[in-house]
């Protein structure tokens, strides 16, 4: 019998080492490629904003200009704010003589975050309304990043000061999630993985069982990988699939996707109760000023995909939050328009959003502009009915 040859000790060290080195090289190369393809800017829209005033919420610095390039977009976006701190595409002040002014409130979707201003529905909607009604429609956009319901309530006097004939309040599921927030969340540390986690890992291994500590270490490694451009690239391409995106979104926690459940949790019930309070105050002040208010909910990417698919897992309902928001708005005597059913006829509406970032892209803004124009001219706002084009241009605005 030929005796088995023993593997030299150095091979037990070299072979695993070479394997780890190969993995590191592959991951490093992949990360380098991902950073080249999905390169974002270090400047952002919030560089032009005041982020520490809880009395107003986030607001833009008057006459400021900032730019931002989203990792999923090809070109940088410019954010130009007027002397009142609004991304309105015009100077603040009285409306043009004879025009019907819509003042829009809301958060990042309405502000047009991650989209060129001329491509946003804030820019294209008034032209479409003018074309359909035969009236000169002027839209002044006061929406702001982080302009959630509490912030809209805080700054509602500014909305009224713009001289609206109609207030258009744009809502999204994220507005309900962050209903009471007025300032952005604190930024997390951006140090290295070891710098951010070493002390907690040491504590875990000294105070917990080896399996529990190892599980925590693995979770931290997974979280760290999730922050890489490689993970970003994988999500971007995976989320191009409608079904895979919806499946991935629905396994998220209640804080993120709970609004899609047919039976909302107490967390989301509490958020709706808070929304009811802010909506009641906003609508009371609009009524006192004699200005009609119209609210609408724009879906997030997962919600739009589910509606377009026409099916979803048991226990979920993409229309649930929309119905609850409608109930709140109508209960206080104002008008609600519903664009969600219209999405059933739009193929792959989720392609109108950036796959990972989640904000509408140019295609999404065009989609929302068309849907909003259809609903606003459908009769719920008498002054914007298509029949209004039969009226003379000199008729006083309501």
Secondary structure as the mmCIF struct_conf table of DSSP 4:
data_model
#
loop_
_struct_conf.conf_type_id
_struct_conf.id
_struct_conf.beg_label_comp_id
_struct_conf.beg_label_asym_id
_struct_conf.beg_label_seq_id
_struct_conf.end_label_comp_id
_struct_conf.end_label_asym_id
_struct_conf.end_label_seq_id
HELX_LH_PP_P HELX_LH_PP_P1 UNK A 2 UNK A 8
HELX_RH_AL_P HELX_RH_AL_P1 UNK A 9 UNK A 37
BEND BEND1 UNK A 38 UNK A 38
BEND BEND2 UNK A 42 UNK A 42
HELX_RH_3T_P HELX_RH_3T_P1 UNK A 45 UNK A 48
STRN STRN1 UNK A 49 UNK A 50
BEND BEND3 UNK A 52 UNK A 52
TURN_TY1_P TURN_TY1_P1 UNK A 54 UNK A 56
BEND BEND4 UNK A 58 UNK A 58
STRN STRN2 UNK A 59 UNK A 60
HELX_LH_PP_P HELX_LH_PP_P2 UNK A 61 UNK A 61
TURN_TY1_P TURN_TY1_P2 UNK A 62 UNK A 63
STRN STRN3 UNK A 65 UNK A 68
TURN_TY1_P TURN_TY1_P3 UNK A 71 UNK A 72
BEND BEND5 UNK A 73 UNK A 75
STRN STRN4 UNK A 77 UNK A 80
TURN_TY1_P TURN_TY1_P4 UNK A 83 UNK A 84
BEND BEND6 UNK A 85 UNK A 85
BEND BEND7 UNK A 89 UNK A 90
BEND BEND8 UNK A 92 UNK A 94
HELX_LH_PP_P HELX_LH_PP_P3 UNK A 95 UNK A 96
TURN_TY1_P TURN_TY1_P5 UNK A 97 UNK A 98
STRN STRN5 UNK A 100 UNK A 105
BEND BEND9 UNK A 107 UNK A 107
HELX_RH_AL_P HELX_RH_AL_P2 UNK A 108 UNK A 111
TURN_TY1_P TURN_TY1_P6 UNK A 112 UNK A 114
BEND BEND10 UNK A 115 UNK A 115
HELX_RH_3T_P HELX_RH_3T_P2 UNK A 117 UNK A 119
BEND BEND11 UNK A 120 UNK A 120
HELX_RH_AL_P HELX_RH_AL_P3 UNK A 121 UNK A 133
BEND BEND12 UNK A 134 UNK A 135
STRN STRN6 UNK A 137 UNK A 141
TURN_TY1_P TURN_TY1_P7 UNK A 145 UNK A 146
HELX_RH_AL_P HELX_RH_AL_P4 UNK A 149 UNK A 154
TURN_TY1_P TURN_TY1_P8 UNK A 155 UNK A 155
HELX_RH_AL_P HELX_RH_AL_P5 UNK A 156 UNK A 161
TURN_TY1_P TURN_TY1_P9 UNK A 162 UNK A 162
BEND BEND13 UNK A 165 UNK A 165
STRN STRN7 UNK A 166 UNK A 172
HELX_RH_AL_P HELX_RH_AL_P6 UNK A 173 UNK A 177
TURN_TY1_P TURN_TY1_P10 UNK A 178 UNK A 180
BEND BEND14 UNK A 183 UNK A 183
HELX_LH_PP_P HELX_LH_PP_P4 UNK A 184 UNK A 189
BEND BEND15 UNK A 191 UNK A 191
HELX_RH_AL_P HELX_RH_AL_P7 UNK A 193 UNK A 207
BEND BEND16 UNK A 208 UNK A 208
HELX_RH_AL_P HELX_RH_AL_P8 UNK A 210 UNK A 226
TURN_TY1_P TURN_TY1_P11 UNK A 227 UNK A 227
BEND BEND17 UNK A 228 UNK A 228
HELX_RH_AL_P HELX_RH_AL_P9 UNK A 229 UNK A 238
TURN_TY1_P TURN_TY1_P12 UNK A 239 UNK A 240
BEND BEND18 UNK A 241 UNK A 241
HELX_RH_AL_P HELX_RH_AL_P10 UNK A 242 UNK A 250
TURN_TY1_P TURN_TY1_P13 UNK A 251 UNK A 251
BEND BEND19 UNK A 252 UNK A 252
HELX_RH_AL_P HELX_RH_AL_P11 UNK A 254 UNK A 257
HELX_RH_3T_P HELX_RH_3T_P3 UNK A 258 UNK A 260
STRN STRN8 UNK A 261 UNK A 261
BEND BEND20 UNK A 262 UNK A 263
HELX_RH_AL_P HELX_RH_AL_P12 UNK A 266 UNK A 288
TURN_TY1_P TURN_TY1_P14 UNK A 289 UNK A 290
STRN STRN9 UNK A 292 UNK A 298
HELX_RH_AL_P HELX_RH_AL_P13 UNK A 301 UNK A 309
TURN_TY1_P TURN_TY1_P15 UNK A 310 UNK A 310
TURN_TY1_P TURN_TY1_P16 UNK A 314 UNK A 315
STRN STRN10 UNK A 316 UNK A 316
TURN_TY1_P TURN_TY1_P17 UNK A 318 UNK A 319
HELX_RH_AL_P HELX_RH_AL_P14 UNK A 320 UNK A 331
TURN_TY1_P TURN_TY1_P18 UNK A 332 UNK A 333
STRN STRN11 UNK A 335 UNK A 337
HELX_RH_3T_P HELX_RH_3T_P4 UNK A 340 UNK A 345
BEND BEND21 UNK A 346 UNK A 346
TURN_TY1_P TURN_TY1_P19 UNK A 347 UNK A 348
HELX_RH_3T_P HELX_RH_3T_P5 UNK A 349 UNK A 352
STRN STRN12 UNK A 353 UNK A 353
TURN_TY1_P TURN_TY1_P20 UNK A 355 UNK A 357
BEND BEND22 UNK A 359 UNK A 359
STRN STRN13 UNK A 360 UNK A 360
HELX_RH_AL_P HELX_RH_AL_P15 UNK A 362 UNK A 375
HELX_RH_PI_P HELX_RH_PI_P1 UNK A 376 UNK A 380
BEND BEND23 UNK A 381 UNK A 381
HELX_RH_3T_P HELX_RH_3T_P6 UNK A 382 UNK A 384
BEND BEND24 UNK A 385 UNK A 385
HELX_RH_3T_P HELX_RH_3T_P7 UNK A 386 UNK A 390
BEND BEND25 UNK A 391 UNK A 391
TURN_TY1_P TURN_TY1_P21 UNK A 393 UNK A 394
BEND BEND26 UNK A 395 UNK A 395
HELX_LH_PP_P HELX_LH_PP_P5 UNK A 396 UNK A 397
#
